[in-house]
Each structure stands twice: as structure tokens, then as C-alpha cells.
Amino acid sequence: MSQTKREQVISHLRYLRQELREMHLGIKEDDLFPEPGELRGIIAQLEALLELVEGNTRIQSNSKAS
């Protein structure tokens, strides 16, 4: 994985980890569940991260097959 993509993945993961920690604390301490829009946002970020990682994997596997 190129350094730029690696940095993007790390950045996405840090952001998602922080968001999920905040949601968890809200549930644990205040019994407040996140808004559906917040959950959709996290899911969209996870999907974007997956596409970033899978896109790179597909490129590597195609170049190895050649």
C-alpha cells in the first residue's frame, strides 16, 4: 500500500475510532443512543474505508497476476 493510501486509512480509522468512542460513552454514561444520521455517517465512512482498501488490493492482485 502506498504511503499516501496508508495515511488515508490511518486517518479514517482514527476518526472512526473517536466517533465510536463518543457514541459508546453516550450510551454507557447517559443511556443516550446515537441519532440514525450519526450511525449512517459512520457506516458511510466504513464503506469508504473499505473501498479504499479493497481498491488497492484489487490493483495489487491484478498486477501480480500479470
N, C-alpha and C positions, 0 to 999 in steps of 0.2 A: 504494500500500500504506500502510495506516495506520501511525503511528509505533509503536504497541504491537506490531503484527504484525512490523514491521521489526526491532524489538528482539528479539522471539522468534526470528526467523530468524537474526539475528546471534548470539544466544546458542547456538542449536542448532549453527550452523556452527563456532563456537569450540570447543564441547565435542567435536564430531566430529573436528575437525582435531587436537585434543590427543590424543584416543584413538587416532586413526590414526597419529600420530607415535610414540606409545609402542609400538604394535604393530610399526611399521616398525623402530624401534630394536631391539626384541627379536629380530626376525628377522635384522636386519643384524649385530648385535653378538654375539648368543648363539645364533643358529640355532634359536631357540625360536618355534614357531608359536603363535598365539593359540588359546585354547580355543574350541570351537564355540559355546559360550554367549556368549562375548565378541563373536564375529562376528555372531551372531543379534541381539545387543543393538544393535550398530552399524547393522545393516540395519533394525531396527525404528525407530531414531532417524532414519535417512534417509527411511524411509517416512512417518513423522510429519511431517518437514520438508516432504516433497513434498506431502502432503495440505494442510498449512498454506498453502503457496504456491499450489497448484492451486485450493484452495477460494476463495482471494482472487481469483485470476484469473477463475474462473467467475463470481463475483459481479460483477466489473468488466465482463466481456464481456456479461453479461445486462443490466446497467444501461445500457450503451452501445447495445445493440440496441433498447431501448425508446424 
